[in-house]
């Protein structure tokens, strides 16, 4: 099972850890953002309504920024 850790660099105490079971999400996507319809909702005004998405394809997880205003970092890299 994969683990996704979302860290708000401004408020590190707001860190979220999410368990992802790939066998449950084959060829599905998970939206991340402020919008209540996202499967991972961020309570941060710097996050876009639909900030990014995580997809599971061919046995791997992929993250894609959806043109967010403030960008995204993975492993502290843009």
C-alpha positions as CSV (number, residue, x, y, z in Angstrom):
1,X,0.0,0.0,0.0
2,X,1.3,3.4,-0.9
3,X,1.4,6.4,1.4
4,X,0.9,10.0,0.4
5,X,2.1,12.7,2.8
6,X,0.9,16.2,2.2
7,X,2.9,18.8,4.0
8,X,1.8,22.5,4.2
9,X,5.2,24.2,4.4
10,X,3.6,27.2,6.1
11,X,1.8,25.1,8.7
12,X,3.7,21.8,9.0
13,X,1.4,20.8,11.9
14,X,-1.3,20.5,9.3
15,X,0.5,17.5,7.6
16,X,-1.9,14.8,6.2
17,X,-1.0,11.2,5.6
18,X,-3.2,9.2,3.2
19,X,-3.1,5.5,2.6
20,X,-3.7,4.5,-1.1
21,X,-4.5,1.0,-2.0
22,X,-3.6,0.7,-5.7
23,X,-5.7,-2.4,-6.2
24,X,-8.8,-0.3,-5.4
25,X,-7.9,2.6,-7.7
26,X,-6.7,0.9,-10.9
27,X,-7.0,3.5,-13.7
28,X,-8.7,6.0,-11.5
29,X,-7.8,9.5,-10.5
30,X,-8.0,11.4,-7.2
31,X,-8.4,15.2,-7.4
32,X,-6.6,17.3,-4.7
33,X,-7.7,20.9,-3.9
34,X,-10.0,23.2,-1.9
35,X,-13.2,22.1,-3.7
36,X,-15.4,19.8,-1.5
37,X,-15.7,17.4,-4.5
38,X,-12.0,16.6,-4.4
39,X,-11.2,13.2,-2.8
40,X,-8.3,15.0,-0.9
41,X,-9.6,18.4,0.4
42,X,-7.0,21.0,1.3
43,X,-8.0,23.7,3.7
44,X,-5.5,26.3,2.5
45,X,-6.2,29.5,0.6
46,X,-2.9,29.0,-1.4
47,X,-4.3,25.7,-2.8
48,X,-6.4,26.0,-6.0
49,X,-9.9,24.6,-6.1
50,X,-8.6,21.7,-8.2
51,X,-4.8,21.9,-7.5
52,X,-3.6,18.6,-8.8
53,X,-4.5,14.9,-9.3
54,X,-3.0,11.5,-8.4
55,X,-3.5,8.7,-10.9
56,X,-2.7,5.0,-10.7
57,X,-1.5,3.6,-14.1
58,X,0.4,0.5,-14.9
59,X,1.2,-0.3,-11.3
60,X,2.6,3.2,-10.5
61,X,1.2,6.4,-8.9
62,X,1.6,9.7,-10.9
63,X,1.0,13.3,-9.7
64,X,0.0,16.0,-12.1
65,X,-0.4,19.7,-11.2
66,X,-3.5,21.0,-12.9
67,X,-2.2,24.5,-13.5
68,X,-2.4,25.7,-9.9
69,X,-1.5,29.3,-9.2
70,X,1.1,28.4,-6.6
71,X,2.5,25.2,-8.0
72,X,3.3,21.9,-6.4
73,X,6.4,20.2,-5.0
74,X,7.1,16.5,-4.8
75,X,10.0,15.5,-2.5
76,X,10.7,19.2,-2.1
77,X,11.2,19.7,-5.8
78,X,9.1,21.7,-8.3
